[in-house]
Amino acid sequence: MHTTATETNNTTSMDMTTLNANTTELIDLNKKLAMHLNTLVTIGAMTEKNTKSTNNNLANLSGSLV
């Protein structure tokens, strides 16, 4: 079975189109992942800050639980 140059070029072209589409999708997913990770880091930092402040206030009896 022989393949012609046209068939080979079409296959390569199709593979590159699929590769480009998959790469673009992967880049978009990485951007979303980075955004979500940054959100989680911010939430963690704020939680730590609030927890530390609450612990200090309770230890000094200078704050209320309400």
C-alpha positions as CSV (number, residue, x, y, z in Angstrom):
1,M,0.0,0.0,0.0
2,H,1.5,3.3,-1.1
3,T,0.6,6.7,0.3
4,T,0.9,9.8,-1.9
5,A,2.5,13.1,-0.8
6,T,-1.0,14.7,-0.7
7,E,-2.3,12.1,1.8
8,T,0.8,12.5,4.0
9,N,0.5,16.3,3.9
10,N,-3.2,16.2,4.8
11,T,-2.6,13.9,7.7
12,T,0.2,16.1,9.0
13,S,-1.9,19.2,8.6
14,M,-4.8,17.6,10.4
15,D,-2.6,16.5,13.2
16,M,-1.1,20.0,13.6
17,T,-4.6,21.5,13.7
18,T,-5.6,19.0,16.5
19,L,-2.4,19.7,18.3
20,N,-2.9,23.5,18.1
21,A,-6.5,23.2,19.4
22,N,-5.4,20.9,22.3
23,T,-2.5,23.2,23.2
24,T,-4.9,26.2,23.2
25,E,-7.3,24.3,25.4
26,L,-4.5,23.3,27.8
27,I,-3.3,26.9,28.0
28,D,-6.8,28.1,28.9
29,L,-7.1,25.3,31.5
30,N,-3.8,26.3,33.0
31,K,-4.9,29.9,33.3
32,K,-8.1,28.9,35.1
33,L,-6.1,26.6,37.4
34,A,-3.7,29.5,38.3
35,M,-6.7,31.7,39.0
36,H,-8.3,29.2,41.3
37,L,-5.0,28.4,43.0
38,N,-4.5,32.1,43.7
39,T,-8.0,32.4,45.1
40,L,-7.3,29.4,47.4
41,V,-4.0,30.9,48.6
42,T,-5.8,34.2,49.3
43,I,-8.5,32.5,51.2
44,G,-5.9,30.6,53.2
45,A,-4.0,33.7,54.0
46,M,-7.1,35.6,55.1
47,T,-8.2,32.6,57.2
48,E,-4.8,32.5,58.9
49,K,-4.8,36.2,59.5
50,N,-8.4,36.1,61.0
51,T,-7.6,33.0,63.1
52,K,-4.4,34.6,64.5
53,S,-6.3,37.8,65.4
54,T,-9.1,35.8,67.0
55,N,-6.7,33.7,69.0
56,N,-4.8,36.8,70.2
57,N,-8.0,38.6,71.2
58,L,-9.3,35.5,73.1
59,A,-5.9,35.0,74.8
60,N,-5.9,38.6,75.9
61,L,-9.6,38.5,76.7
62,S,-9.9,41.7,74.7
63,G,-12.4,40.4,72.2
64,S,-15.8,38.8,72.1
65,L,-17.1,35.6,70.5
66,V,-20.1,37.4,68.9
